């Protein structure tokens, strides 16, 4: 019961920020942007490109390379 109460309370004060808006939410001094400013914002575009590259990067598979050297 207490756990449920604290989870509800936490959800009132914290919400997850979508990755696409993280640069705006955490790395920007502007409080609000017009649509045109948002679409052309270099800071947001740079962060979005970095996130895209990160998500497209192939994870390394160390287990596969180790098992091939074991025999």
TORPA-4810 file (N, C-alpha, C, O; in nm, 3 decimals):
<nodes>
NODE_1_0.082_-0.119_0.000_0.000_0.000_0.000_0.087_0.127_0.000_0.061_0.222_-0.075_X
NODE_2_0.189_0.126_0.085_0.277_0.243_0.091_0.355_0.258_-0.038_0.374_0.369_-0.087_X
NODE_3_0.400_0.146_-0.094_0.474_0.149_-0.220_0.386_0.210_-0.330_0.432_0.295_-0.406_X
NODE_4_0.262_0.168_-0.338_0.169_0.220_-0.438_0.153_0.370_-0.422_0.152_0.444_-0.521_X
NODE_5_0.140_0.417_-0.298_0.123_0.559_-0.271_0.244_0.638_-0.321_0.229_0.741_-0.387_X
NODE_6_0.364_0.590_-0.289_0.484_0.663_-0.331_0.503_0.658_-0.482_0.554_0.755_-0.540_X
NODE_7_0.465_0.551_-0.547_0.473_0.546_-0.694_0.378_0.648_-0.757_0.414_0.716_-0.853_X
NODE_8_0.257_0.658_-0.703_0.162_0.757_-0.753_0.214_0.898_-0.730_0.204_0.984_-0.817_X
NODE_9_0.270_0.921_-0.614_0.324_1.053_-0.581_0.441_1.088_-0.673_0.452_1.201_-0.721_X
NODE_10_0.529_0.991_-0.697_0.643_1.014_-0.786_0.595_1.046_-0.927_0.651_1.135_-0.993_X
NODE_11_0.494_0.977_-0.975_0.442_1.000_-1.110_0.380_1.138_-1.126_0.375_1.191_-1.237_X
NODE_12_0.334_1.196_-1.017_0.279_1.331_-1.024_0.388_1.435_-1.053_0.362_1.536_-1.118_X
NODE_13_0.509_1.409_-1.004_0.616_1.508_-1.014_0.718_1.479_-1.122_0.792_1.569_-1.162_X
NODE_14_0.725_1.358_-1.170_0.825_1.326_-1.272_0.761_1.253_-1.388_0.685_1.158_-1.371_X
NODE_15_0.794_1.301_-1.507_0.748_1.235_-1.628_0.869_1.212_-1.717_0.966_1.288_-1.712_X
NODE_16_0.865_1.108_-1.796_0.975_1.076_-1.886_0.972_1.169_-2.006_0.867_1.189_-2.067_X
NODE_17_1.087_1.224_-2.040_1.099_1.313_-2.154_1.137_1.231_-2.276_1.235_1.156_-2.271_X
NODE_18_1.062_1.242_-2.386_1.098_1.169_-2.508_1.238_1.208_-2.555_1.279_1.323_-2.541_X
NODE_19_1.311_1.113_-2.611_1.448_1.137_-2.655_1.456_1.253_-2.755_1.553_1.327_-2.757_X
NODE_20_1.353_1.266_-2.838_1.354_1.373_-2.939_1.350_1.512_-2.876_1.393_1.609_-2.938_X
NODE_21_1.300_1.522_-2.755_1.289_1.652_-2.689_1.391_1.670_-2.577_1.392_1.775_-2.512_X
NODE_22_1.475_1.572_-2.554_1.569_1.579_-2.443_1.663_1.698_-2.455_1.691_1.765_-2.355_X
NODE_23_1.712_1.726_-2.575_1.803_1.839_-2.593_1.733_1.970_-2.559_1.793_2.060_-2.500_X
NODE_24_1.608_1.980_-2.595_1.533_2.102_-2.565_1.505_2.113_-2.415_1.516_2.221_-2.357_X
NODE_25_1.470_2.004_-2.355_1.431_2.004_-2.215_1.549_2.029_-2.120_1.534_2.098_-2.020_X
NODE_26_1.666_1.972_-2.152_1.778_1.977_-2.058_1.893_2.066_-2.101_1.965_2.117_-2.015_X
NODE_27_1.913_2.086_-2.230_2.032_2.156_-2.278_2.004_2.295_-2.336_2.093_2.354_-2.397_X
NODE_28_1.885_2.346_-2.318_1.850_2.473_-2.382_1.804_2.575_-2.279_1.741_2.542_-2.179_X
NODE_29_1.838_2.700_-2.306_1.797_2.808_-2.216_1.660_2.864_-2.252_1.596_2.931_-2.171_X
NODE_30_1.614_2.837_-2.373_1.485_2.889_-2.417_1.371_2.820_-2.341_1.376_2.699_-2.317_X
NODE_31_1.272_2.896_-2.304_1.157_2.840_-2.233_1.058_2.779_-2.330_0.999_2.674_-2.304_X
NODE_32_1.041_2.846_-2.445_0.946_2.798_-2.545_0.991_2.845_-2.683_1.043_2.955_-2.698_X
NODE_33_0.970_2.760_-2.783_1.009_2.794_-2.920_0.887_2.789_-3.012_0.796_2.709_-2.992_X
NODE_34_0.888_2.875_-3.111_0.789_2.866_-3.216_0.823_2.746_-3.304_0.936_2.698_-3.301_X
NODE_35_0.727_2.699_-3.379_0.748_2.581_-3.463_0.866_2.601_-3.558_0.947_2.510_-3.575_X
NODE_36_0.877_2.717_-3.621_0.985_2.743_-3.715_1.120_2.737_-3.644_1.215_2.680_-3.697_X
NODE_37_1.129_2.796_-3.525_1.254_2.793_-3.449_1.290_2.649_-3.409_1.406_2.610_-3.417_X
NODE_38_1.190_2.573_-3.369_1.212_2.435_-3.328_1.264_2.352_-3.444_1.358_2.275_-3.428_X
NODE_39_1.204_2.368_-3.561_1.242_2.288_-3.677_1.382_2.318_-3.728_1.446_2.231_-3.786_X
NODE_40_1.430_2.439_-3.705_1.562_2.478_-3.756_1.667_2.493_-3.647_1.778_2.540_-3.675_X
NODE_41_1.637_2.457_-3.526_1.728_2.476_-3.413_1.853_2.389_-3.428_1.843_2.266_-3.430_X
NODE_42_1.971_2.451_-3.439_2.094_2.373_-3.459_2.126_2.283_-3.340_2.176_2.172_-3.359_X
NODE_43_2.099_2.328_-3.220_2.127_2.247_-3.101_2.042_2.119_-3.102_2.093_2.010_-3.076_X
NODE_44_1.914_2.134_-3.132_1.824_2.019_-3.134_1.861_1.924_-3.249_1.863_1.802_-3.230_X
NODE_45_1.891_1.979_-3.366_1.927_1.896_-3.481_2.056_1.819_-3.457_2.067_1.703_-3.495_X
NODE_46_2.153_1.883_-3.394_2.280_1.816_-3.363_2.257_1.701_-3.265_2.312_1.592_-3.283_X
NODE_47_2.177_1.724_-3.164_2.148_1.619_-3.065_2.071_1.505_-3.131_2.098_1.388_-3.104_X
NODE_48_1.975_1.537_-3.217_1.897_1.434_-3.286_1.986_1.348_-3.375_1.970_1.227_-3.382_X
NODE_49_2.081_1.411_-3.444_2.173_1.338_-3.531_2.262_1.245_-3.448_2.288_1.132_-3.488_X
NODE_50_2.309_1.294_-3.334_2.393_1.211_-3.247_2.314_1.091_-3.195_2.367_0.980_-3.190_X
NODE_51_2.189_1.111_-3.156_2.105_1.002_-3.108_2.079_0.900_-3.219_2.076_0.779_-3.194_X
NODE_52_2.060_0.949_-3.342_2.037_0.860_-3.455_2.159_0.773_-3.482_2.147_0.653_-3.504_X
NODE_53_2.278_0.836_-3.480_2.402_0.760_-3.501_2.421_0.656_-3.392_2.464_0.544_-3.419_X
NODE_54_2.390_0.693_-3.270_2.405_0.601_-3.157_2.312_0.482_-3.172_2.351_0.368_-3.145_X
NODE_55_2.188_0.507_-3.214_2.091_0.398_-3.226_2.122_0.307_-3.345_2.084_0.190_-3.344_X
NODE_56_2.190_0.360_-3.446_2.223_0.279_-3.563_2.353_0.201_-3.546_2.379_0.108_-3.623_X
NODE_57_2.432_0.237_-3.447_2.560_0.168_-3.425_2.533_0.023_-3.384_2.445_-0.005_-3.303_X
NODE_58_2.612_-0.066_-3.442_2.596_-0.208_-3.408_2.661_-0.235_-3.274_2.774_-0.191_-3.249_X
NODE_59_2.592_-0.306_-3.188_2.655_-0.340_-3.060_2.765_-0.443_-3.083_2.754_-0.528_-3.170_X
NODE_60_2.870_-0.433_-3.004_2.979_-0.530_-3.017_2.938_-0.660_-2.951_2.870_-0.661_-2.848_X
NODE_61_2.978_-0.767_-3.011_2.942_-0.898_-2.960_3.070_-0.967_-2.912_3.128_-1.047_-2.985_X
NODE_62_3.113_-0.936_-2.791_3.236_-0.991_-2.736_3.227_-1.141_-2.715_3.327_-1.210_-2.728_X
NODE_63_3.110_-1.192_-2.682_3.094_-1.333_-2.658_3.129_-1.414_-2.783_3.196_-1.517_-2.773_X
NODE_64_3.085_-1.368_-2.897_3.111_-1.438_-3.022_3.260_-1.441_-3.052_3.312_-1.546_-3.092_X
NODE_65_3.330_-1.330_-3.034_3.473_-1.326_-3.064_3.552_-1.410_-2.963_3.652_-1.470_-2.999_X
NODE_66_3.508_-1.413_-2.837_3.577_-1.493_-2.736_3.556_-1.641_-2.761_3.650_-1.719_-2.747_X
NODE_67_3.436_-1.682_-2.799_3.410_-1.823_-2.820_3.486_-1.879_-2.940_3.520_-1.997_-2.943_X
NODE_68_3.513_-1.795_-3.039_3.588_-1.842_-3.156_3.735_-1.862_-3.123_3.802_-1.942_-3.188_X
NODE_69_3.786_-1.790_-3.023_3.927_-1.807_-2.985_3.947_-1.923_-2.889_4.059_-1.971_-2.871_X
NODE_70_3.838_-1.969_-2.826_3.849_-2.078_-2.730_3.859_-2.215_-2.797_3.905_-2.311_-2.735_X
NODE_71_3.820_-2.224_-2.915_3.840_-2.352_-2.978_3.732_-2.395_-3.064_3.739_-2.503_-3.122_X
</nodes>
